[in-house]
């Protein structure tokens, strides 16, 4: 669905070609427009992982889960920012849940002016991100949280208004965790104007608050009040539980429809400033806390929520095969008169470097871990390539004239 995304994993250790080969077809089958990647500060995610996502029209959003007490060197982060920008990355989320005590330590947490001290760390990084061409994302807060999230956001926005540069304020976007938390999708709809009795740390039985799927309406009201404009916003961490009387799978599917601007009976549309929503989490080890919310088992087998979503979208995805016959297959086109010599000549250097299996059969190519396809849609259609991807193949199309093809092959 348009504007719908997923958190890839809850760690930053699964960025190999094998991982991409397994999960890219599943992201595409789910119709993902973007994916949140946990980004380490000590190294870059491999370039190929980023660039292939971009080629497949899936926007990578990097989440740097920084610790306010142990900030990385600014020069090192600038180098990372420049590298990612060169690879086509646009969005960088800086920090995570800074309104929780665990990210600070008891001594720092007890000091006054917490939001100002947070901005001391956030602002230099955000300004640097803008300087190199990235879009900085204000971190998601824990709804409620140890330091009530709407109070923390208000203090931070006040500080940003005073301290941030105009370029930063022009590019900054917000983010918010939008778990259902046992509430219906309508919970908190209309924001504080509709629920004036909602108070920090105390919500009466006759009122609703921001701790649910409609959290954006509360954050956008604060943005408009303080900055005099509603900043764009990304919804993150969408997951259950739903209410006892609701089917979780259907609630999450209805949420995806709202995110993609589709009508759902009985529910108001989300604000137009919501750029998209990411579900938690594509996959995780079953023995970790994220496992209970994952959409796929670690081997790529869909869980009930993924099957429900795929059926609701009239899409299917195959379970990955136990193994591939070929590691790499170079798929070449054929013509009525035979095989073009120039295809063989232009791929000579590529074949020497990678030693792929060379062939002309789609049915044979589907047995390969990676498939490099030579030729445009007149030779192999997008449906052909989708068929390969849905079987778990990592697919790369190379097209153009002889010089361009040689250049593209040399870069692989």
C-alpha positions in Angstrom: 0.0 0.0 0.0 1.1 3.5 -0.7 2.8 5.2 2.3 2.9 2.0 4.3 6.3 0.9 5.7 7.9 -1.6 8.1 10.6 -1.6 10.7 13.1 -4.1 9.3 14.5 -5.6 12.5 15.2 -4.5 16.1 18.9 -4.8 15.7 21.6 -3.7 13.2 23.3 -6.9 12.3 21.4 -8.3 9.3 22.5 -6.4 6.3 24.2 -9.1 4.2 23.2 -10.0 0.6 21.6 -13.1 1.9 19.4 -11.1 4.2 18.4 -8.7 1.4 17.7 -11.7 -0.8 15.3 -13.1 1.7 13.5 -10.0 2.8 13.3 -7.8 -0.2 10.7 -10.0 -1.9 8.6 -9.9 1.2 8.8 -6.2 1.5 7.7 -5.9 -2.1 4.9 -8.4 -1.6 3.6 -6.3 1.3 3.7 -3.2 -0.9 6.2 -1.4 1.4 7.0 2.1 0.3 9.6 2.5 3.0 11.6 0.6 5.6 13.1 1.7 8.9 16.7 0.4 9.4 18.6 0.5 12.7 21.7 2.4 11.8 24.9 1.9 13.8 27.2 4.8 14.5 30.5 2.8 14.2 30.0 1.8 10.6 27.7 2.3 7.6 25.1 -0.2 6.4 26.5 -1.8 3.2 26.0 0.4 0.2 24.4 -2.5 -1.8 21.7 -2.9 0.8 20.8 0.8 0.5 21.0 1.2 -3.2 19.0 -1.9 -4.1 16.2 -0.8 -1.8 16.3 2.5 -3.6 16.2 0.8 -7.0 13.2 -1.2 -5.9 11.4 2.1 -4.9 11.5 1.3 -1.1 12.7 4.3 0.8 15.3 3.5 3.5 14.8 5.6 6.7 17.8 5.3 9.0 17.2 5.3 12.8 20.2 6.3 14.8 19.3 5.2 18.4 21.8 7.5 20.1 22.4 7.7 23.8 22.2 11.3 25.2 25.0 10.3 27.7 27.4 8.8 25.2 27.2 10.8 22.0 29.4 9.9 19.0 31.9 12.3 17.7 30.2 14.9 15.4 32.9 14.6 12.7 32.3 10.8 12.5 28.5 11.3 12.2 29.0 13.9 9.5 31.1 11.4 7.5 28.3 8.9 7.8 25.7 11.4 6.8 27.7 12.4 3.7 28.1 8.7 2.8 24.5 7.9 3.1 23.4 11.0 1.2 25.7 10.0 -1.6 23.9 6.7 -1.7 20.5 8.3 -2.0 19.3 8.2 1.7 16.9 11.0 2.6 15.7 10.6 6.2 17.6 10.2 9.4 15.9 9.7 12.7 18.1 11.0 15.5 17.8 9.4 19.0 15.0 7.2 20.4 12.6 7.8 23.3 14.6 10.6 25.0 11.7 11.0 27.4 12.6 7.7 29.1 15.0 7.6 32.1 16.9 4.6 30.8 18.5 6.7 28.1 20.0 9.1 30.6 21.0 7.5 33.8 19.7 8.5 37.2 22.0 11.4 37.9 21.5 13.2 34.5 17.7 12.5 34.7 17.4 14.3 38.0 18.9 17.6 36.7 16.5 20.3 35.5 15.9 21.5 31.9 15.9 18.0 30.4 14.6 19.1 27.1 17.2 21.8 26.8 19.9 19.3 27.6 18.5 16.9 25.0 18.6 19.7 22.4 22.3 20.2 23.3 22.9 16.8 21.7 20.2 16.8 19.1 20.8 20.2 17.5 24.4 19.8 16.3 23.6 16.5 14.7 20.4 17.7 13.1 22.1 20.8 11.8 24.9 18.7 10.3 22.3 16.4 8.7 20.7 19.4 7.0 24.1 20.7 5.9 24.8 17.5 3.9 21.3 17.3 2.4 19.5 14.9 4.7 16.1 15.4 6.4 16.5 15.1 10.2 13.6 13.5 12.0 12.8 14.5 15.6 12.9 11.2 17.6 9.8 9.2 18.5 8.9 9.6 22.2 7.4 6.9 24.4 3.7 7.7 24.6 3.2 8.8 28.2 6.7 7.9 29.2 8.7 8.7 32.3 8.6 12.3 31.2 5.2 12.8 29.7 5.7 12.9 26.0 3.5 15.9 25.1 5.2 18.0 27.8 8.6 16.8 26.5 7.6 17.6 22.9 6.3 21.0 23.9 9.5 21.9 25.7 11.6 20.6 22.8 9.6 22.6 20.2 10.0 25.7 22.3 13.7 25.2 22.4 13.9 24.5 18.6 12.0 27.7 17.9 14.6 29.6 19.8 17.8 27.7 18.9 17.4 26.0 15.5 18.5 27.6 12.2 15.9 28.4 9.6 17.1 25.7 7.3 16.6 23.1 10.0 13.1 24.3 10.9 12.3 24.2 7.2 13.3 20.6 6.8 12.6 19.1 10.2 9.9 16.4 10.5 8.4 14.7 13.5 7.9 11.1 14.3 5.7 9.3 16.8 5.1 5.8 18.1 1.6 4.7 17.3 1.0 1.4 18.9 -2.7 0.5 19.5 -2.1 -0.1 23.2 -5.4 -2.0 23.6 -7.4 0.9 22.1 -9.5 1.2 19.0 -8.1 3.0 15.9 -10.3 5.9 16.7 -8.7 6.5 20.2 -7.7 10.1 20.7 -9.1 11.2 17.4 -9.3 15.0 17.1 -6.4 15.6 19.4 -6.5 17.8 22.5 -9.3 20.1 21.1 -11.6 17.1 21.2 -10.4 15.8 24.6 -9.7 18.9 26.7 -10.0 17.0 30.0 -7.0 14.8 29.2 -4.2 15.6 31.6 -0.5 14.4 31.8 -0.2 11.2 33.8 -4.0 11.2 34.3 -6.7 10.4 31.8 -10.3 10.1 33.2 -12.7 7.4 32.2 -14.7 9.8 30.1 -11.7 11.1 28.2 -9.1 9.8 25.7 -5.5 10.8 25.1 -2.5 10.6 22.7 -1.5 7.0 23.6 -2.8 5.3 20.5 -3.0 5.2 16.7 -4.2 8.9 16.4 -1.1 10.3 18.2 -0.3 12.4 15.2 -3.2 14.7 15.8 -1.9 15.6 19.3 1.7 16.2 18.1 0.6 18.3 15.1 -1.5 20.5 17.4 1.6 21.2 19.5 3.6 21.9 16.3 1.0 24.3 15.0 0.7 26.1 18.4 4.4 26.6 18.9 6.0 26.7 15.5 2.8 28.1 13.7 2.9 25.2 11.3 2.1 21.5 11.3 5.3 19.7 10.6 5.3 16.5 8.4 5.2 13.4 10.6 6.2 9.7 10.3 4.2 7.2 12.4 6.5 4.4 13.8 6.1 1.2 15.8 2.6 0.4 14.8 1.5 -2.8 16.5 -1.0 -4.4 18.9 -2.5 -5.2 21.1 -6.0 -4.3 20.0 -9.1 -4.2 22.2 -10.6 -7.5 23.5 -13.6 -7.0 21.1 -11.5 -6.3 18.0 -9.5 -8.5 15.6 -5.9 -7.3 15.7 -5.1 -8.4 12.2 -8.1 -6.5 10.8 -7.3 -3.5 12.9 -3.8 -3.3 11.5 -5.1 -3.8 8.0 -7.6 -0.9 8.5 -4.7 1.2 9.9 -2.8 0.6 6.7 -5.7 1.7 4.7 -6.0 4.9 6.7 -2.2 5.5 6.2 -2.5 5.1 2.5 -5.5 7.6 2.4 -8.2 5.0 1.8 -11.6 5.3 3.4 -12.5 3.0 6.3 -16.1 3.0 7.5 -16.6 4.7 10.9 -13.0 6.2 11.0 -11.8 9.7 10.1 -8.8 10.0 7.7 -5.4 10.7 9.2 -4.0 14.3 8.9 -2.5 15.1 5.5 0.8 15.8 7.3 1.3 12.1 8.0 3.9 11.0 5.5 3.5 7.3 6.2 3.3 4.7 8.9 5.8 1.8 9.7 4.7 -1.4 11.3 6.7 -3.2 14.0 8.5 -5.4 13.0 9.2 -7.3 9.8 11.1 -10.2 11.5 12.8 -10.9 14.8 14.2 -13.8 16.7 11.3 -15.5 18.6 13.1 -15.4 21.9 13.5 -11.6 21.9 10.8 -9.1 22.9 10.2 -8.0 19.3 9.4 -11.5 18.3 5.8 -11.4 19.5 5.0 -8.6 17.1 7.0 -9.8 14.1 5.2 -10.4 10.8 7.5 -13.2 9.6 9.4 -16.0 11.2 13.2 -15.8 10.9 13.2 -18.1 7.9 10.7 -15.9 6.0 7.6 -17.9 6.7 4.6 -15.5 7.1 2.8 -15.3 10.4 -1.0 -14.8 10.5 -0.8 -11.0 10.4 1.3 -11.1 7.2 -1.1 -13.6 5.6 -4.1 -11.5 6.6 -2.4 -8.4 5.1 -1.3 -10.2 1.9 -4.8 -11.7 1.5 -6.4 -8.3 2.1 -4.1 -6.9 -0.6 -4.7 -9.9 -2.9 -1.0 -10.6 -2.9 0.9 -13.8 -2.2 4.5 -14.5 -1.2 6.1 -17.9 -1.3 8.0 -19.5 1.5 11.8 -19.4 0.7 13.2 -22.5 -0.8 15.4 -24.6 1.3 18.4 -23.9 -1.0 19.3 -22.5 -4.4 20.8 -24.6 -7.2 22.9 -21.6 -8.4 24.5 -18.9 -6.4 24.4 -16.4 -9.3 22.7 -16.6 -12.6 23.3 -14.2 -15.6 20.0 -14.2 -17.6 20.6 -13.2 -21.2 17.9 -12.6 -23.9 17.5 -14.7 -27.1 16.3 -13.6 -30.5 14.5 -15.4 -33.3 17.9 -15.6 -35.1 19.8 -16.8 -32.1 22.1 -15.2 -29.4 23.7 -11.8 -29.8 27.5 -11.9 -29.8 27.8 -8.4 -28.3 25.9 -9.6 -25.2 28.5 -12.2 -24.7 31.3 -9.7 -25.4 30.1 -6.9 -23.1 29.6 -9.3 -20.2 33.0 -10.9 -20.5 34.7 -9.0 -17.6 31.6 -9.5 -15.4 31.7 -13.3 -16.0 35.4 -13.5 -15.2 34.9 -11.6 -11.9 31.7 -13.3 -10.6 31.7 -16.6 -12.5 27.9 -16.8 -12.7 25.9 -19.5 -14.4 25.0 -18.2 -17.8 21.7 -19.0 -19.4 18.5 -17.9 -21.2 15.8 -19.6 -19.1 13.5 -17.8 -16.6 12.6 -21.2 -15.1 16.3 -22.0 -14.6 17.1 -18.5 -13.3 14.5 -18.9 -10.5 16.8 -21.6 -9.0 19.5 -18.9 -8.3 20.2 -16.9 -5.2 21.1 -13.9 -7.3 19.9 -13.1 -10.8 21.5 -10.4 -13.0 19.1 -9.8 -15.9 20.5 -8.3 -19.1 17.9 -6.5 -21.2 14.9 -4.2 -21.0 11.2 -5.0 -20.8 11.1 -6.0 -24.4 13.1 -9.0 -23.4 12.1 -9.6 -19.7 8.9 -7.9 -18.4 8.5 -6.5 -14.9 6.1 -9.5 -14.2 9.0 -11.8 -15.0 11.2 -10.0 -12.5 8.5 -10.0 -9.9 8.1 -13.7 -10.4 11.8 -14.2 -9.6 11.7 -11.9 -6.6 8.7 -13.6 -5.2 10.6 -16.9 -5.2 13.3 -15.3 -3.0 15.8 -14.3 -5.8 17.8 -11.1 -5.5 17.2 -9.5 -8.9 19.2 -6.8 -10.7 18.3 -5.5 -14.2 21.0 -4.1 -16.5 19.8 -2.3 -19.6 21.0 0.3 -22.1 23.6 0.5 -24.9 26.8 -1.4 -24.9 28.8 1.3 -23.1 26.2 1.8 -20.4 25.8 -2.0 -19.8 29.6 -2.4 -19.5 29.7 0.5 -17.0 26.8 -0.9 -14.9 28.3 -4.4 -14.9 31.7 -3.0 -13.8 30.1 -1.4 -10.8 28.7 -4.7 -9.5 
